[in-house]
Amino acid sequence: MHALRLPQRRSARLTRPSLLAQVLGVNAALIGATVLTASLAVDWGGHGVAEHRRSLLLVAALLATVLVNGFVLRRRFEPLERLIDTMEQVDGADAHSRPRLPPGETEEVVRLHQAFDRMLDRLETERARTASAVLQAQEEERARIARDLHDEANQALTGVLLRLEATGQRVPEDLRPELRETQRAATQAIEELLRLARELRPAALDDHGLAAALRTKVSDFARQTGVHAELSLAGADVDELRPEEQIVVYRVVQESLSNVAQHARAGNVRVAFARERGATVARVQDDGCGFADATPSGHGLTGMRERAALAGGSLDVHSAPGDGTTIELRLGERAA
């Protein structure tokens, strides 16, 4: 998986001396001004100025020195404070949240920013390196469980069903209704296992691509729930997405439709894809009851957001009570 695009690194052209040189220069100037003021006070004392006035002048000079020194040092250290505040708020998963260094800062601030930027580069590289492995491991485990359900559990139930059919030819007539009921239960269990296997790893995704898998998913959703559902792929060739992105798209659509079936009480659902600013955008919109709290903790949003982040994308939720819900997945967006 490719890493997020990072902001172009700035050149370290310095317009100010180092922070240490600035602090030493300011303090030297203030000490010199204080000594000069004290000397003038002593000279004035020789010309008949009262003793208490000399003392007040010296105290005023010292206070002014301390205040000016504090003000100047605060100005010199302010860029460093701003950078530290930004570093504390930065989100390592979002390249756009990196601190922006104003021009003309001191050498120490520039070096600190560059060191922090390099650390984020390393974290982003590591995150990108492991993202595909995480998604691949998840899907391989799903595929393994789906194969076990299909090849073992399903075959075992099929064997039971065949034995029941054979037994039904020999049992007394009064037991045949109960036997037929048992056969219907076994058939229902087989259908449920096949449905679970398809949910875990849809065969259409591997055999025919994402577009075919989405058509099948939307069609099955409409048939099973009675909700009118439509799929629009205009302007977006979803089969051109990278494999891990295709998995993310399918899982987000799958979870969104599941939420509609369980919570939305919707009459219509639209799954649409588009290309916007170099990104592939998938939207799942319903006209259901909506919800007020679109935090990541509810309605499976945590898993969807995590999957989107692993694929280098983002997921937004727009919902309000009585106003329906829109799930928007963006993949491959180029930084502006």
N, C-alpha and C positions, 0 to 999 in steps of 0.2 A: 504494500500500500504506500502510495506516495505521501510525503510529508506535506503539511500545509505550507502555502507560500508565505515566506517570511518577509518582513519589511526590509527594504534595502538598507544596508549598514551605512551609517554616516562616516564621513572622513573626520579624523580627529584633529582638525585645524583649530588651534587654540588662539583666542584673542585676548586672553588674560593670563597673567602668571599663575603659578601654582597657589593652592590655598595657603600653604605654609608661608610662602613669600608675601602674600597679601596680608596675612595676620601679622607677621613680623613688621611689615612696612607701616601698617596702620598703628600698631602699638608704638613703634619708634617715633612716628609723627606726634602721637598724643603725649608721649613722655616728654618729647622736646618742647611741645607747647606748654605742658605743665611746668617744666623747669623755667621756661622763659617767663611765664606768668608769675611764678614765685620770685624770680629775680627782680621783676618790675615792682612787685609788692614790697620787697626789701628796699629797693631804691626809693620808692615813694615814702616808705617809713622814715628814711633819712631826711626828708623834706617836711617833716612835721605831721605826717598822716597819723591819726590815732591808732593805738595798738589794736583795739577791737576791730577797726576797719580793715587792718592788714589781715587779721585772723579770718574775718568774713570773706575776704577776697581769696585767700588760700583755700578755704573750705569750698567756696563756689567753683574755684578752678578744678579742685579734685573731683567734685560732683559732676561737673561738666565733662571731665575726662572719662569718668566711669560711664556716664550716660552715652556719650558719643562712641566710646569703645564698644559698649553693648549693642548700640544700634548698628554700627558698621559690621561687627562680627555676625550679628543676626542676618544682615543682608548677604554677607559672604557665605554663610552656611545654609541659607534658605533654599538654593537649588538642590543641595544634598538632601535636605528634609523632604522636598517635594518628590525627589526620585525614590527615597525610601518609602514614602506613603504609597506611591504608585506601585512599587515592587510588592508591597504587602497585599495589594488588591488584585494583582495580575492573575489571570486564569491561564495556567499552562496549556490548557487544551485549545485556547483561542489565540491565534497569532495576532489578531487585530487588537488585542488588549495590551500589547506590549507598550512600555512607557516610551514616550517620544521626548527626546532630549532637545531642549531649546538651544539655538545657536549661541556660541560665545560663552560656554561654561568653562569652569576650571578643569585642569588636567585630571584631578582626582575624580570629579564627577563623570567626566568622559570615560575614564578607565573603568569606573564602577559600572557604568551603563554597558560598556562593551563586554565586561566580564559576565554581567547578568544576561545579556543577550546571547552570549556563547553558551551559557548554561541552559537557557531555553532551547537553543538549537539542539543541544545534545539530548535534552528531554524529549523534544519533538521527534528527533530521529529515532530514538528508542521506542517511543510510542507508535510511530509509523511502522517500525520494523516488526513489532509484535502484534499489530492490529490484525493483519491478515491471518497470522497464526491462530489468534483467538477466535476469529470468525470461522476459520477452517475447522478448528477443533470442535466448535459448537455444532457445525453442520455435519461433521463426520459422526459425532455422537448421535445426533438426530437420525442420520441415515442408518446407523447400526441398529438403533432401537426399532426403526421402521422395518428393517429387514427381518429382525427377530420376530416382530409382530406378524409380518406377512409369511415368513418361511416356517416358523415354528408354531406359534400360537394359532395362527389361522389354519395351518395344515392339520393341527391336532383337532380343532373344532370341525374341520371338514371331514376328518375321519370319523368323529363321533356322529356327525350328521348322516354319513353313509351307512354306518352301523344301525342307526335308528331307522333308516329307510328299509334296510334289509330285515330288521326285526319286525317292522310293521307288517310284513307279509305273513308272519307266522303267529302273531299274538291273537288272542281271542277278540272278537268284534267289540266287546264292551271296553277294552283297553285302548283301542285305536284312537279315539278322540284325545285322550291324554297324551298318547304318543305323538300325535300330530302337533299338539300344543308344545311339546318338548322340541320337536323339529323346528317349529317357528321361532322358539327362543334361541336355538342354536344358530339358525339363519340370521336372526337379528344380531347376535353376538359377532358373527363373521362380518356382517356389513359394518358394524361399529369398529371392529379392528381395522378393516380396510380404510375406513374414514380416518381413524387416528393415524394410520401409516401415511396416508396422503397429507394430513396436516403436518406431520413431522418432517416429511421430505417429499414434496410433490414430484411425481415422476415426470410430469410435463415440463418442469423446470430443467431437468437434465436432458430430456429427450428432444424437446421442441423449442426451448428458450423461454425467456421471461415473458414476452408478449403473450404467447400461448398459455403459459401458466396463469397469467393475470386474467385472461379471458375465461379460463376454466373456473378460476376462483370466484370471480364476480358472478358468473352464470350459476354456479352451485349455491352461492350466497342468496341470490334472488329466488332460486327454486326452493331452498330449504326454509327461508324466513318469510317469503311472500312480500318482501320489500322491493320496490322497483329500483333496480340498480343498473347503471350504465358505465361503460368504460370508454374513455377517449385517449387515444395515443397520438393525436395529431401533433406534428411538430417535434416529436421526441422519439428517436430510435432507441428504445430501451434495451434492445438486444446488443447494442454497441457498448453498453456499460461494462465495466470490469466485473469479473465473477463475484467478488465480495460486495460490490455495489448492487448487483442484481439480487443477491440474497437479502441485503438490507431493505431494498425496495419491496420485495415480496413479503418479508416479515412485517414491515410497517403496515402495508395494506392489509395483510392477514389480521393483525392485531386490531387495526382500526375497524375493520368490518365486524370482528368479534365484539368490540365495544358497542357498535351500533345495534347488533342483534341482542345484546344483553341489557343495555342501559338506555339507548337513545329514544326508543319508541318512535322511530322515524318512518315516514312513508316513502321517502326517496333518498337515494345515495348516488353520488357521482364520484367516480375515480378518474382523475384527469392528469395528464402529463404534458409538460411544456418545456421549452428551452428559454431560459431567461438569464441574460448577462453571463453566458457561457456555462450556466449550471443546468442540470436536469432537475426539474421541480415536479414532485408528485403531490397531489392534493386529494384528500378524501373528505368530501363534504356531505353532510346530512342535514335534514330539516327537522331533526328531533328536538327533544326537550332541552338539550344543552346542559351545562353545569357552570357553577360560579367559580369553582376552585380548579384552575388548570395547572396546579403544581405537579412536579414530576412524580409525586408519590402515588397518584391515583390512576385508575383505568389503564394500567400497564404502560404508562408514559415513561417510567424510569427505564425499562428495558428498551423501548423504542429510541429514547434519547441516547442511551449508551451505544446501541447499534449504529446510530447515525454518526456519533462521534468517532467510533472505531473506523468507519469508512471515510473519515475526513469531512463529514457533512454536518448538518444541523437540522433540528426538528422544532417547529413552532406549533403551538396550539392556540386556536382562537375559538372561544366559546362563551356563551352567556345563556342564562336560563330562558327557555322559550325561543331561543334564536339559533338553535342548531350548533354544530361543531365542525370546525375545519382543522384537519391535521395536515401540516405542510412540511414535506421533507425536501431538503435542498442538498444536492451532491455535486461536487466539482466546481463550486462557485469560485470565480476568479476575484482576487482582491481588487478593489477599485483603485 
